[in-house]
C-alpha cells in the first residue's frame, strides 16, 4: 500500500478523533463567527469535507489532479456561502488551515521517531493545505466581487426611477455621473416604462448631474434616440448656465431636442403638446 493510501486509511480510521480536534481548533480560533454559523452546521460541513479530503489524498497529493475536484467544489461552495454571509477572507481560509494541526498530530503518531520521514510528510501536508487555503481566498474574492457587482446593479436601478407625471408624460430624474453601464440601465428602465404606459413624452431631468462632458452628452443622445424609436419624444430639463456653456464649448448638437432650465418648465411644455393645461382654482373668498 502506497504512502498516500496509508494516510487516507489512517484519516478514515481516526476520522472522529481528527474531527473532534479540528472542531476544537475552529471553535477556539479568534476568527470564528458564532453569529454567522452554528456549531452543528460547522461540524457537518467539516465532516463532509474530511471524507472528501481522505478520498482525494488516497489518489494523489496534486491538488490540480481530477481526484481533487470534489474537494475544490466543496471549498468553493463553502467560500461562496461565507462571502455572502459576511466572513472575511482570513476567516474563510481558517476552515482549511486549522486542519493542519490534527493532521500533523496524526502523522507524528504514525511515524514515531523517524525524523526525516516525519518532516517530509509534514511538509507535504503543509503545501497541500496551503494550496487549498489559497484556493478558498480566490473563490471568496470572486464571490465578493459578484456580490458587489449585484449590489451596484441594484443601486443603479434604484437611482434611476421613472416617474409618471401625467397621462402620457414620464419623468426620469438623474442624479450623479452617467457612465456606460448606468446609461444602459437608464435606457432599459425608460423604454420599459414607455411601453407599459404608452407615454408620448419623456422628460429627462439632469439637475442632479454634476458635470456634462462629451461622454455624458453622447449617453443622453443615445437615450433620446432610443426613446424616439419607441414612439415617445424627449425633453431635457435641468440645463444650468454652466452646463449650457459646457455643451456649447463641446460642440454638442442639441438643436432637435427641446431643452429647459427646470423640470417645471419642461412639464409645462409637455402639457402644451398634449393640449392640456393646469390652472389655479378660482378663489371662493
JORA-V583961 format. One record per backbone hydrogen bond with DSSP energy under -0.5 kcal/mol. CO is the residue of the C=O (numbers start at 0). NH is the residue of the N-H. Records with the same first field share a line. If there is no record, write none. Layout:
# JORA-V583961
CO = NH / NH
This chain:
# JORA-V583961
1 = 5
2 = 6
3 = 7
4 = 8
5 = 9
6 = 10
7 = 11
8 = 12
9 = 13
11 = 14
13 = 17
14 = 18
15 = 19
16 = 20
17 = 21
18 = 22
19 = 23
20 = 24
21 = 25
22 = 26
23 = 27
24 = 28
28 = 31
31 = 33
32 = 35 / 36
37 = 41
38 = 42
39 = 43
40 = 44
41 = 45
42 = 46
43 = 47
44 = 48
45 = 49
46 = 50
47 = 51
48 = 52
49 = 53
50 = 54
51 = 55
52 = 56
53 = 57
55 = 58 / 59
60 = 62
61 = 64
64 = 67
65 = 68
67 = 71
68 = 72
69 = 73
70 = 74
71 = 75
72 = 76
73 = 77
74 = 78
75 = 79
76 = 80
77 = 81
78 = 82
79 = 83
80 = 84
81 = 85 / 86
87 = 91
88 = 92
89 = 93
90 = 94
91 = 94
92 = 95 / 96
93 = 97
95 = 98
96 = 99
97 = 101
98 = 102
99 = 103
100 = 104
101 = 105
102 = 106
103 = 107
104 = 108
105 = 109
106 = 110
107 = 111
110 = 113
112 = 114
113 = 117
114 = 118
115 = 119
116 = 120
117 = 121
118 = 122
119 = 123
120 = 124
121 = 125
122 = 126
123 = 127
124 = 128
125 = 129
126 = 130
127 = 131
128 = 132
129 = 133
130 = 134
131 = 135
132 = 136
133 = 137
134 = 138
135 = 139
136 = 140
137 = 141
138 = 142
139 = 143
140 = 144
141 = 145
142 = 146
143 = 147
144 = 148
145 = 149
146 = 150
147 = 151
148 = 152
149 = 153
150 = 154
151 = 155
152 = 156
153 = 157
154 = 158
156 = 159
160 = 162 / 172
162 = 164 / 170
165 = 168
167 = 199 / 200
168 = 164 / 165
169 = 202
170 = 162
171 = 173 / 204
173 = 207
176 = 178
178 = 182
179 = 183
180 = 184
181 = 185
182 = 186
183 = 187
184 = 188
185 = 189
186 = 190
187 = 191
188 = 192
189 = 193
190 = 194
191 = 195
192 = 196
193 = 197 / 198
199 = 232
200 = 169
201 = 203 / 234
202 = 171 / 204
203 = 205 / 236
204 = 173
205 = 208
207 = 175 / 209
210 = 212
212 = 216
213 = 217
214 = 218
215 = 219
216 = 220
217 = 221
218 = 222
219 = 223
220 = 224
221 = 225
222 = 226
223 = 227
224 = 228
225 = 229
226 = 229 / 231
227 = 230
232 = 201
233 = 257
234 = 203 / 236
235 = 259
236 = 205
237 = 239
239 = 243
240 = 244
241 = 245
242 = 246
243 = 247
244 = 248
245 = 249
246 = 250 / 251
247 = 250
251 = 253
253 = 256
257 = 235
259 = 237 / 238
261 = 265
262 = 266
263 = 267
264 = 268
265 = 269
266 = 270
267 = 271
268 = 272
269 = 273
270 = 275
271 = 274
